[in-house]
Amino acid sequence: MSNKNYIISQGHCRHLGATIEKDGVNFAVWAPDAAEIDLLLFDAVDDDSPYVVHLSSTVFKSTYFWHVFVHNIGAGQIYAYRVTKTVDSPQAQSQAEEINKILIDPYGKRVLFPDDYKRFLPKDEKLAFKYAPKSAVINVDEYDWGIDTFPHHSLENTIIYEMHVKGFTADKSSGLSDEIRGTYKGLIEKIPYLVELGITAVELMPVYQFDEKDARPNMDNYWGYSPMAFFSVHEGYSSDKSIEGPVKEFRDMVKALHRNGIEVILDVVYNHTSEGDENGPSYCFKGFDKDVELLDVRTVGEFSRGHIDGFKNIPVDELRERISEIEKGKPVYLICQSGLRSYIASRILEGNGYETYNFSGGFRFYDAVVNDRALIQKRDCT
């Protein structure tokens, strides 16, 4: 157990994730079926005895969001969550197998791995604490962007170079030192080569944190299409492994590319995660709610239906005919771009006995990714 004594207060859910504020950090996470939840505060990435902030009072819950403010901590604090009890409802019962799993923050800006990280954790609590991945508080405002802006090339004048960040410079033929080959910093060193080719935009294959152990036995995940945390940059591509190092190095890369007239496009996959199906681990999304139905009502007149680990596209005109594909007994959360589409989808679903909830404000998740300067300068993100 940590020797530190922490002071807590109610907090809020205005911002999800860990947000640095005056005198401390606000933690907020979406966990609709949780009746009790722990915030785990670690002294080190391999700490096996975290300080446990147990939340059970409704003071710390606003609808489906749990929140708490921890005083006198800041950037660098290592943390995780753990759902310890679910609400008494039919749809929450399927969460029982996920109880007491150590979970990283879906909105966290940094994922840390102990040296002997385990994709599937042992049942012993202390060993699970030690080997689990963890999140870290990052001060996203502490960076000097200067006069940085993205280059605004017209589409007809755009020449895109799609690249794997590691693969681009990993080979000795890149001419770079061992320390920076295959990293964001290594990419910076090769910008003159891109300029010489006439490149106006780089499309980076997945650079958010993915699970390198999500692969067949004795193999590693190389390509990155196995997202673990959408708001954290991949540590493996950074030459600086300090807590805030990957975020800073990634931003340095983006700023350097912009300075040389090159835009940055991210390749992002939303239709599955590294937790996979029912046979995969639970260390993030599934641990907070593995059975939620997500309906993504799109401008092109389609909606996506799926669990955390998969999506299916169905034209909205076929919604009435194919509505049986959406399992009843589970809440359906609508992520809508317009009020009209939300209204239409809600009327169809509720008229057929489904319980629906709306996330107001449009594609907040997608918008956050697209507009976060640490990730991409308001460009394409597909």
Contacts in CASP RR format, 6 or more apart in sequence:
PFRMAT RR
TARGET T0000
AUTHOR 0000-0000-0000
METHOD contacts of the structure
MODEL  1
MSNKNYIISQGHCRHLGATIEKDGVNFAVWAPDAAEIDLLLFDAVDDDSP
YVVHLSSTVFKSTYFWHVFVHNIGAGQIYAYRVTKTVDSPQAQSQAEEIN
KILIDPYGKRVLFPDDYKRFLPKDEKLAFKYAPKSAVINVDEYDWGIDTF
PHHSLENTIIYEMHVKGFTADKSSGLSDEIRGTYKGLIEKIPYLVELGIT
AVELMPVYQFDEKDARPNMDNYWGYSPMAFFSVHEGYSSDKSIEGPVKEF
RDMVKALHRNGIEVILDVVYNHTSEGDENGPSYCFKGFDKDVELLDVRTV
GEFSRGHIDGFKNIPVDELRERISEIEKGKPVYLICQSGLRSYIASRILE
GNGYETYNFSGGFRFYDAVVNDRALIQKRDCT
1 49 0 8 1.000
1 50 0 8 1.000
1 51 0 8 1.000
2 41 0 8 1.000
2 42 0 8 1.000
2 43 0 8 1.000
2 47 0 8 1.000
2 49 0 8 1.000
2 50 0 8 1.000
2 51 0 8 1.000
4 41 0 8 1.000
4 43 0 8 1.000
4 51 0 8 1.000
6 41 0 8 1.000
6 51 0 8 1.000
6 53 0 8 1.000
6 70 0 8 1.000
6 71 0 8 1.000
6 72 0 8 1.000
6 73 0 8 1.000
7 70 0 8 1.000
7 71 0 8 1.000
7 72 0 8 1.000
8 53 0 8 1.000
8 68 0 8 1.000
8 69 0 8 1.000
8 70 0 8 1.000
8 71 0 8 1.000
9 68 0 8 1.000
9 69 0 8 1.000
9 71 0 8 1.000
10 59 0 8 1.000
10 60 0 8 1.000
10 67 0 8 1.000
10 68 0 8 1.000
10 69 0 8 1.000
11 26 0 8 1.000
11 27 0 8 1.000
11 28 0 8 1.000
11 60 0 8 1.000
11 67 0 8 1.000
11 68 0 8 1.000
11 69 0 8 1.000
12 26 0 8 1.000
12 28 0 8 1.000
12 62 0 8 1.000
12 67 0 8 1.000
12 69 0 8 1.000
13 28 0 8 1.000
13 62 0 8 1.000
13 65 0 8 1.000
13 66 0 8 1.000
13 67 0 8 1.000
14 28 0 8 1.000
15 26 0 8 1.000
15 28 0 8 1.000
16 28 0 8 1.000
16 29 0 8 1.000
16 30 0 8 1.000
16 65 0 8 1.000
16 106 0 8 1.000
16 107 0 8 1.000
17 27 0 8 1.000
17 28 0 8 1.000
17 29 0 8 1.000
17 105 0 8 1.000
17 106 0 8 1.000
17 107 0 8 1.000
17 108 0 8 1.000
18 25 0 8 1.000
18 26 0 8 1.000
18 27 0 8 1.000
18 77 0 8 1.000
18 79 0 8 1.000
18 105 0 8 1.000
18 107 0 8 1.000
18 108 0 8 1.000
18 109 0 8 1.000
18 135 0 8 1.000
18 137 0 8 1.000
18 138 0 8 1.000
19 25 0 8 1.000
19 26 0 8 1.000
19 28 0 8 1.000
20 74 0 8 1.000
20 75 0 8 1.000
20 137 0 8 1.000
20 139 0 8 1.000
20 141 0 8 1.000
21 69 0 8 1.000
23 71 0 8 1.000
23 72 0 8 1.000
24 69 0 8 1.000
24 70 0 8 1.000
24 71 0 8 1.000
24 72 0 8 1.000
24 73 0 8 1.000
24 74 0 8 1.000
25 69 0 8 1.000
25 70 0 8 1.000
25 73 0 8 1.000
25 74 0 8 1.000
25 77 0 8 1.000
25 137 0 8 1.000
26 67 0 8 1.000
26 68 0 8 1.000
26 69 0 8 1.000
27 39 0 8 1.000
27 67 0 8 1.000
27 68 0 8 1.000
27 69 0 8 1.000
27 70 0 8 1.000
27 79 0 8 1.000
27 105 0 8 1.000
28 65 0 8 1.000
28 66 0 8 1.000
28 67 0 8 1.000
28 107 0 8 1.000
29 37 0 8 1.000
29 65 0 8 1.000
29 66 0 8 1.000
29 67 0 8 1.000
29 81 0 8 1.000
29 105 0 8 1.000
29 106 0 8 1.000
29 107 0 8 1.000
29 288 0 8 1.000
30 64 0 8 1.000
30 65 0 8 1.000
30 106 0 8 1.000
30 288 0 8 1.000
30 289 0 8 1.000
31 37 0 8 1.000
31 64 0 8 1.000
31 65 0 8 1.000
31 66 0 8 1.000
31 81 0 8 1.000
31 83 0 8 1.000
31 288 0 8 1.000
31 289 0 8 1.000
32 64 0 8 1.000
32 289 0 8 1.000
32 292 0 8 1.000
32 331 0 8 1.000
33 86 0 8 1.000
33 87 0 8 1.000
33 89 0 8 1.000
33 91 0 8 1.000
33 92 0 8 1.000
33 95 0 8 1.000
33 289 0 8 1.000
34 66 0 8 1.000
34 83 0 8 1.000
34 85 0 8 1.000
34 86 0 8 1.000
34 87 0 8 1.000
34 288 0 8 1.000
35 56 0 8 1.000
35 85 0 8 1.000
35 86 0 8 1.000
35 87 0 8 1.000
35 88 0 8 1.000
36 54 0 8 1.000
36 55 0 8 1.000
36 56 0 8 1.000
36 83 0 8 1.000
36 84 0 8 1.000
36 85 0 8 1.000
37 55 0 8 1.000
37 66 0 8 1.000
37 81 0 8 1.000
37 82 0 8 1.000
37 83 0 8 1.000
37 84 0 8 1.000
38 52 0 8 1.000
38 53 0 8 1.000
38 54 0 8 1.000
38 55 0 8 1.000
38 81 0 8 1.000
38 82 0 8 1.000
38 83 0 8 1.000
38 84 0 8 1.000
39 52 0 8 1.000
39 53 0 8 1.000
39 55 0 8 1.000
39 68 0 8 1.000
39 70 0 8 1.000
39 79 0 8 1.000
39 81 0 8 1.000
40 50 0 8 1.000
40 51 0 8 1.000
40 52 0 8 1.000
40 53 0 8 1.000
40 79 0 8 1.000
40 80 0 8 1.000
40 81 0 8 1.000
40 82 0 8 1.000
40 102 0 8 1.000
40 129 0 8 1.000
41 50 0 8 1.000
41 51 0 8 1.000
41 52 0 8 1.000
41 53 0 8 1.000
41 70 0 8 1.000
41 73 0 8 1.000
41 77 0 8 1.000
41 78 0 8 1.000
41 79 0 8 1.000
42 50 0 8 1.000
42 51 0 8 1.000
42 78 0 8 1.000
42 79 0 8 1.000
42 80 0 8 1.000
42 129 0 8 1.000
42 134 0 8 1.000
43 50 0 8 1.000
43 78 0 8 1.000
44 78 0 8 1.000
45 78 0 8 1.000
45 112 0 8 1.000
45 113 0 8 1.000
45 114 0 8 1.000
45 134 0 8 1.000
46 114 0 8 1.000
46 115 0 8 1.000
46 130 0 8 1.000
46 131 0 8 1.000
47 78 0 8 1.000
47 129 0 8 1.000
47 130 0 8 1.000
48 126 0 8 1.000
48 127 0 8 1.000
48 129 0 8 1.000
48 130 0 8 1.000
49 126 0 8 1.000
49 129 0 8 1.000
50 80 0 8 1.000
50 129 0 8 1.000
53 68 0 8 1.000
53 70 0 8 1.000
54 84 0 8 1.000
55 61 0 8 1.000
55 66 0 8 1.000
55 68 0 8 1.000
56 85 0 8 1.000
60 66 0 8 1.000
60 67 0 8 1.000
60 68 0 8 1.000
61 67 0 8 1.000
70 77 0 8 1.000
73 137 0 8 1.000
74 137 0 8 1.000
74 139 0 8 1.000
75 137 0 8 1.000
75 138 0 8 1.000
75 139 0 8 1.000
75 142 0 8 1.000
75 243 0 8 1.000
75 244 0 8 1.000
76 136 0 8 1.000
76 137 0 8 1.000
76 138 0 8 1.000
76 243 0 8 1.000
76 244 0 8 1.000
77 136 0 8 1.000
77 137 0 8 1.000
78 112 0 8 1.000
78 134 0 8 1.000
78 135 0 8 1.000
78 136 0 8 1.000
78 137 0 8 1.000
78 243 0 8 1.000
79 105 0 8 1.000
79 134 0 8 1.000
79 135 0 8 1.000
79 136 0 8 1.000
79 137 0 8 1.000
80 102 0 8 1.000
80 103 0 8 1.000
80 104 0 8 1.000
80 105 0 8 1.000
80 132 0 8 1.000
80 134 0 8 1.000
80 135 0 8 1.000
81 102 0 8 1.000
81 103 0 8 1.000
81 104 0 8 1.000
81 105 0 8 1.000
81 288 0 8 1.000
82 100 0 8 1.000
82 101 0 8 1.000
82 102 0 8 1.000
82 103 0 8 1.000
83 95 0 8 1.000
83 98 0 8 1.000
83 99 0 8 1.000
83 100 0 8 1.000
83 101 0 8 1.000
83 103 0 8 1.000
83 287 0 8 1.000
83 288 0 8 1.000
84 99 0 8 1.000
84 100 0 8 1.000
85 99 0 8 1.000
86 92 0 8 1.000
86 93 0 8 1.000
86 95 0 8 1.000
86 96 0 8 1.000
86 99 0 8 1.000
90 329 0 8 1.000
91 291 0 8 1.000
91 329 0 8 1.000
91 330 0 8 1.000
91 331 0 8 1.000
94 290 0 8 1.000
94 291 0 8 1.000
95 287 0 8 1.000
95 289 0 8 1.000
95 290 0 8 1.000
95 291 0 8 1.000
98 282 0 8 1.000
98 286 0 8 1.000
98 287 0 8 1.000
98 290 0 8 1.000
101 121 0 8 1.000
101 282 0 8 1.000
101 283 0 8 1.000
101 287 0 8 1.000
102 121 0 8 1.000
102 128 0 8 1.000
102 129 0 8 1.000
102 132 0 8 1.000
102 134 0 8 1.000
102 283 0 8 1.000
103 282 0 8 1.000
103 283 0 8 1.000
103 284 0 8 1.000
103 287 0 8 1.000
103 288 0 8 1.000
104 111 0 8 1.000
104 133 0 8 1.000
104 134 0 8 1.000
104 135 0 8 1.000
104 228 0 8 1.000
104 229 0 8 1.000
104 283 0 8 1.000
104 284 0 8 1.000
105 135 0 8 1.000
105 229 0 8 1.000
106 229 0 8 1.000
106 230 0 8 1.000
106 231 0 8 1.000
106 284 0 8 1.000
106 285 0 8 1.000
106 288 0 8 1.000
107 231 0 8 1.000
108 135 0 8 1.000
108 138 0 8 1.000
108 229 0 8 1.000
108 231 0 8 1.000
108 232 0 8 1.000
109 136 0 8 1.000
109 137 0 8 1.000
109 138 0 8 1.000
109 140 0 8 1.000
109 231 0 8 1.000
109 232 0 8 1.000
109 247 0 8 1.000
109 374 0 8 1.000
110 135 0 8 1.000
110 136 0 8 1.000
110 138 0 8 1.000
110 232 0 8 1.000
110 235 0 8 1.000
110 243 0 8 1.000
110 244 0 8 1.000
110 246 0 8 1.000
110 247 0 8 1.000
111 133 0 8 1.000
111 134 0 8 1.000
111 135 0 8 1.000
111 136 0 8 1.000
111 209 0 8 1.000
111 228 0 8 1.000
111 229 0 8 1.000
111 232 0 8 1.000
111 235 0 8 1.000
112 133 0 8 1.000
112 134 0 8 1.000
112 135 0 8 1.000
112 136 0 8 1.000
112 235 0 8 1.000
112 243 0 8 1.000
113 133 0 8 1.000
113 235 0 8 1.000
114 130 0 8 1.000
114 131 0 8 1.000
114 132 0 8 1.000
114 133 0 8 1.000
116 131 0 8 1.000
117 131 0 8 1.000
117 132 0 8 1.000
117 133 0 8 1.000
117 213 0 8 1.000
118 131 0 8 1.000
118 132 0 8 1.000
119 211 0 8 1.000
119 213 0 8 1.000
119 214 0 8 1.000
119 281 0 8 1.000
120 280 0 8 1.000
120 281 0 8 1.000
121 127 0 8 1.000
121 128 0 8 1.000
121 131 0 8 1.000
121 132 0 8 1.000
121 281 0 8 1.000
121 283 0 8 1.000
122 128 0 8 1.000
122 131 0 8 1.000
132 283 0 8 1.000
133 228 0 8 1.000
133 283 0 8 1.000
135 229 0 8 1.000
135 232 0 8 1.000
136 243 0 8 1.000
138 243 0 8 1.000
138 244 0 8 1.000
138 247 0 8 1.000
139 244 0 8 1.000
140 247 0 8 1.000
140 374 0 8 1.000
143 247 0 8 1.000
143 248 0 8 1.000
143 251 0 8 1.000
143 374 0 8 1.000
145 251 0 8 1.000
145 255 0 8 1.000
145 373 0 8 1.000
146 255 0 8 1.000
148 254 0 8 1.000
148 255 0 8 1.000
148 258 0 8 1.000
148 259 0 8 1.000
148 373 0 8 1.000
148 377 0 8 1.000
149 258 0 8 1.000
149 377 0 8 1.000
150 258 0 8 1.000
150 263 0 8 1.000
150 264 0 8 1.000
150 377 0 8 1.000
150 378 0 8 1.000
150 379 0 8 1.000
151 200 0 8 1.000
151 258 0 8 1.000
151 261 0 8 1.000
151 262 0 8 1.000
151 263 0 8 1.000
153 200 0 8 1.000
153 201 0 8 1.000
153 261 0 8 1.000
153 263 0 8 1.000
157 200 0 8 1.000
158 200 0 8 1.000
158 201 0 8 1.000
158 263 0 8 1.000
159 197 0 8 1.000
159 198 0 8 1.000
159 199 0 8 1.000
159 200 0 8 1.000
159 201 0 8 1.000
160 199 0 8 1.000
160 200 0 8 1.000
160 201 0 8 1.000
160 202 0 8 1.000
160 203 0 8 1.000
160 265 0 8 1.000
161 194 0 8 1.000
161 197 0 8 1.000
161 199 0 8 1.000
161 201 0 8 1.000
161 202 0 8 1.000
161 203 0 8 1.000
162 202 0 8 1.000
162 203 0 8 1.000
162 205 0 8 1.000
162 267 0 8 1.000
163 187 0 8 1.000
163 202 0 8 1.000
163 203 0 8 1.000
163 204 0 8 1.000
163 205 0 8 1.000
164 205 0 8 1.000
164 222 0 8 1.000
164 223 0 8 1.000
165 182 0 8 1.000
165 183 0 8 1.000
165 184 0 8 1.000
165 187 0 8 1.000
165 204 0 8 1.000
165 205 0 8 1.000
165 207 0 8 1.000
165 234 0 8 1.000
165 237 0 8 1.000
166 182 0 8 1.000
166 183 0 8 1.000
166 222 0 8 1.000
166 236 0 8 1.000
166 237 0 8 1.000
167 182 0 8 1.000
168 174 0 8 1.000
168 182 0 8 1.000
168 187 0 8 1.000
168 190 0 8 1.000
169 176 0 8 1.000
169 180 0 8 1.000
169 181 0 8 1.000
169 182 0 8 1.000
169 183 0 8 1.000
169 186 0 8 1.000
169 187 0 8 1.000
169 189 0 8 1.000
169 190 0 8 1.000
170 181 0 8 1.000
170 182 0 8 1.000
171 181 0 8 1.000
172 181 0 8 1.000
174 181 0 8 1.000
174 182 0 8 1.000
174 186 0 8 1.000
174 190 0 8 1.000
176 182 0 8 1.000
176 186 0 8 1.000
176 189 0 8 1.000
176 190 0 8 1.000
179 239 0 8 1.000
180 186 0 8 1.000
180 189 0 8 1.000
180 239 0 8 1.000
182 237 0 8 1.000
183 236 0 8 1.000
183 237 0 8 1.000
183 238 0 8 1.000
183 239 0 8 1.000
183 249 0 8 1.000
184 237 0 8 1.000
184 238 0 8 1.000
184 239 0 8 1.000
184 246 0 8 1.000
184 249 0 8 1.000
184 250 0 8 1.000
184 252 0 8 1.000
184 253 0 8 1.000
185 238 0 8 1.000
185 239 0 8 1.000
185 240 0 8 1.000
185 249 0 8 1.000
185 252 0 8 1.000
185 253 0 8 1.000
186 239 0 8 1.000
187 253 0 8 1.000
188 252 0 8 1.000
188 253 0 8 1.000
188 256 0 8 1.000
188 257 0 8 1.000
191 256 0 8 1.000
191 257 0 8 1.000
191 260 0 8 1.000
191 262 0 8 1.000
194 202 0 8 1.000
194 260 0 8 1.000
194 262 0 8 1.000
195 260 0 8 1.000
195 261 0 8 1.000
195 262 0 8 1.000
199 262 0 8 1.000
200 261 0 8 1.000
200 262 0 8 1.000
200 263 0 8 1.000
201 262 0 8 1.000
201 263 0 8 1.000
201 264 0 8 1.000
201 265 0 8 1.000
201 379 0 8 1.000
202 257 0 8 1.000
202 262 0 8 1.000
202 263 0 8 1.000
202 264 0 8 1.000
202 265 0 8 1.000
203 265 0 8 1.000
203 266 0 8 1.000
203 267 0 8 1.000
204 264 0 8 1.000
204 265 0 8 1.000
204 266 0 8 1.000
204 267 0 8 1.000
205 223 0 8 1.000
205 224 0 8 1.000
205 267 0 8 1.000
206 223 0 8 1.000
206 224 0 8 1.000
206 225 0 8 1.000
206 227 0 8 1.000
206 234 0 8 1.000
206 266 0 8 1.000
206 267 0 8 1.000
206 268 0 8 1.000
206 269 0 8 1.000
207 233 0 8 1.000
207 234 0 8 1.000
207 237 0 8 1.000
207 250 0 8 1.000
207 266 0 8 1.000
208 227 0 8 1.000
208 228 0 8 1.000
208 229 0 8 1.000
208 230 0 8 1.000
208 231 0 8 1.000
208 232 0 8 1.000
208 233 0 8 1.000
208 234 0 8 1.000
208 268 0 8 1.000
208 375 0 8 1.000
209 227 0 8 1.000
209 228 0 8 1.000
209 229 0 8 1.000
209 232 0 8 1.000
209 233 0 8 1.000
209 234 0 8 1.000
209 235 0 8 1.000
210 221 0 8 1.000
210 224 0 8 1.000
210 225 0 8 1.000
210 226 0 8 1.000
210 227 0 8 1.000
210 228 0 8 1.000
210 234 0 8 1.000
210 274 0 8 1.000
211 221 0 8 1.000
211 226 0 8 1.000
211 228 0 8 1.000
211 274 0 8 1.000
212 220 0 8 1.000
212 221 0 8 1.000
212 236 0 8 1.000
213 220 0 8 1.000
213 221 0 8 1.000
214 221 0 8 1.000
214 226 0 8 1.000
214 274 0 8 1.000
215 221 0 8 1.000
221 274 0 8 1.000
224 234 0 8 1.000
225 269 0 8 1.000
226 272 0 8 1.000
226 273 0 8 1.000
226 274 0 8 1.000
227 268 0 8 1.000
227 269 0 8 1.000
227 270 0 8 1.000
227 272 0 8 1.000
227 273 0 8 1.000
227 274 0 8 1.000
228 273 0 8 1.000
228 274 0 8 1.000
228 283 0 8 1.000
228 284 0 8 1.000
229 284 0 8 1.000
230 268 0 8 1.000
230 365 0 8 1.000
230 369 0 8 1.000
231 368 0 8 1.000
231 369 0 8 1.000
231 372 0 8 1.000
231 375 0 8 1.000
233 246 0 8 1.000
233 247 0 8 1.000
233 250 0 8 1.000
233 374 0 8 1.000
233 375 0 8 1.000
234 246 0 8 1.000
235 241 0 8 1.000
235 246 0 8 1.000
236 246 0 8 1.000
237 246 0 8 1.000
237 250 0 8 1.000
238 245 0 8 1.000
238 246 0 8 1.000
238 249 0 8 1.000
238 250 0 8 1.000
239 249 0 8 1.000
240 246 0 8 1.000
240 248 0 8 1.000
240 249 0 8 1.000
247 374 0 8 1.000
250 374 0 8 1.000
251 373 0 8 1.000
251 374 0 8 1.000
254 264 0 8 1.000
254 373 0 8 1.000
254 374 0 8 1.000
254 376 0 8 1.000
254 377 0 8 1.000
257 263 0 8 1.000
257 264 0 8 1.000
258 264 0 8 1.000
258 377 0 8 1.000
263 377 0 8 1.000
263 379 0 8 1.000
264 376 0 8 1.000
264 377 0 8 1.000
264 379 0 8 1.000
265 376 0 8 1.000
265 379 0 8 1.000
265 380 0 8 1.000
265 381 0 8 1.000
266 369 0 8 1.000
266 375 0 8 1.000
266 376 0 8 1.000
266 381 0 8 1.000
267 382 0 8 1.000
268 369 0 8 1.000
268 381 0 8 1.000
268 382 0 8 1.000
270 311 0 8 1.000
271 304 0 8 1.000
271 310 0 8 1.000
271 311 0 8 1.000
272 309 0 8 1.000
272 310 0 8 1.000
273 284 0 8 1.000
273 285 0 8 1.000
273 308 0 8 1.000
273 309 0 8 1.000
274 281 0 8 1.000
275 281 0 8 1.000
275 282 0 8 1.000
275 283 0 8 1.000
275 284 0 8 1.000
275 285 0 8 1.000
275 286 0 8 1.000
275 308 0 8 1.000
275 309 0 8 1.000
276 309 0 8 1.000
277 309 0 8 1.000
282 290 0 8 1.000
285 308 0 8 1.000
286 308 0 8 1.000
286 309 0 8 1.000
289 308 0 8 1.000
290 307 0 8 1.000
290 308 0 8 1.000
291 307 0 8 1.000
291 330 0 8 1.000
292 307 0 8 1.000
292 308 0 8 1.000
292 330 0 8 1.000
292 331 0 8 1.000
292 333 0 8 1.000
293 305 0 8 1.000
293 306 0 8 1.000
293 307 0 8 1.000
293 326 0 8 1.000
293 327 0 8 1.000
293 330 0 8 1.000
293 331 0 8 1.000
293 332 0 8 1.000
293 333 0 8 1.000
294 304 0 8 1.000
294 305 0 8 1.000
294 306 0 8 1.000
294 307 0 8 1.000
294 308 0 8 1.000
294 311 0 8 1.000
294 332 0 8 1.000
294 333 0 8 1.000
294 335 0 8 1.000
295 303 0 8 1.000
295 304 0 8 1.000
295 305 0 8 1.000
295 326 0 8 1.000
295 332 0 8 1.000
295 333 0 8 1.000
295 334 0 8 1.000
295 335 0 8 1.000
295 345 0 8 1.000
295 349 0 8 1.000
295 356 0 8 1.000
296 303 0 8 1.000
296 304 0 8 1.000
296 311 0 8 1.000
296 335 0 8 1.000
296 363 0 8 1.000
297 303 0 8 1.000
297 316 0 8 1.000
297 334 0 8 1.000
297 335 0 8 1.000
297 336 0 8 1.000
297 337 0 8 1.000
297 338 0 8 1.000
297 341 0 8 1.000
297 342 0 8 1.000
297 344 0 8 1.000
297 345 0 8 1.000
298 304 0 8 1.000
298 337 0 8 1.000
298 341 0 8 1.000
299 337 0 8 1.000
299 338 0 8 1.000
301 315 0 8 1.000
301 316 0 8 1.000
301 341 0 8 1.000
302 313 0 8 1.000
302 314 0 8 1.000
302 315 0 8 1.000
302 316 0 8 1.000
303 313 0 8 1.000
303 314 0 8 1.000
303 316 0 8 1.000
303 319 0 8 1.000
303 345 0 8 1.000
304 311 0 8 1.000
304 312 0 8 1.000
304 313 0 8 1.000
304 314 0 8 1.000
305 311 0 8 1.000
305 312 0 8 1.000
305 314 0 8 1.000
305 325 0 8 1.000
305 326 0 8 1.000
306 312 0 8 1.000
312 325 0 8 1.000
314 322 0 8 1.000
314 325 0 8 1.000
316 341 0 8 1.000
316 344 0 8 1.000
316 345 0 8 1.000
319 345 0 8 1.000
319 348 0 8 1.000
320 348 0 8 1.000
323 348 0 8 1.000
323 349 0 8 1.000
323 352 0 8 1.000
323 354 0 8 1.000
326 332 0 8 1.000
326 349 0 8 1.000
326 354 0 8 1.000
328 353 0 8 1.000
328 354 0 8 1.000
329 355 0 8 1.000
331 355 0 8 1.000
331 356 0 8 1.000
331 357 0 8 1.000
332 349 0 8 1.000
332 354 0 8 1.000
332 355 0 8 1.000
332 356 0 8 1.000
332 357 0 8 1.000
333 356 0 8 1.000
333 357 0 8 1.000
333 358 0 8 1.000
333 359 0 8 1.000
334 342 0 8 1.000
334 345 0 8 1.000
334 346 0 8 1.000
334 356 0 8 1.000
334 357 0 8 1.000
334 358 0 8 1.000
334 359 0 8 1.000
335 359 0 8 1.000
335 362 0 8 1.000
335 363 0 8 1.000
335 364 0 8 1.000
335 365 0 8 1.000
336 342 0 8 1.000
336 345 0 8 1.000
336 358 0 8 1.000
336 359 0 8 1.000
336 362 0 8 1.000
337 362 0 8 1.000
337 363 0 8 1.000
338 362 0 8 1.000
342 358 0 8 1.000
345 356 0 8 1.000
346 356 0 8 1.000
346 358 0 8 1.000
349 356 0 8 1.000
350 356 0 8 1.000
366 381 0 8 1.000
369 375 0 8 1.000
369 376 0 8 1.000
369 381 0 8 1.000
370 376 0 8 1.000
370 378 0 8 1.000
370 379 0 8 1.000
370 381 0 8 1.000
371 378 0 8 1.000
END
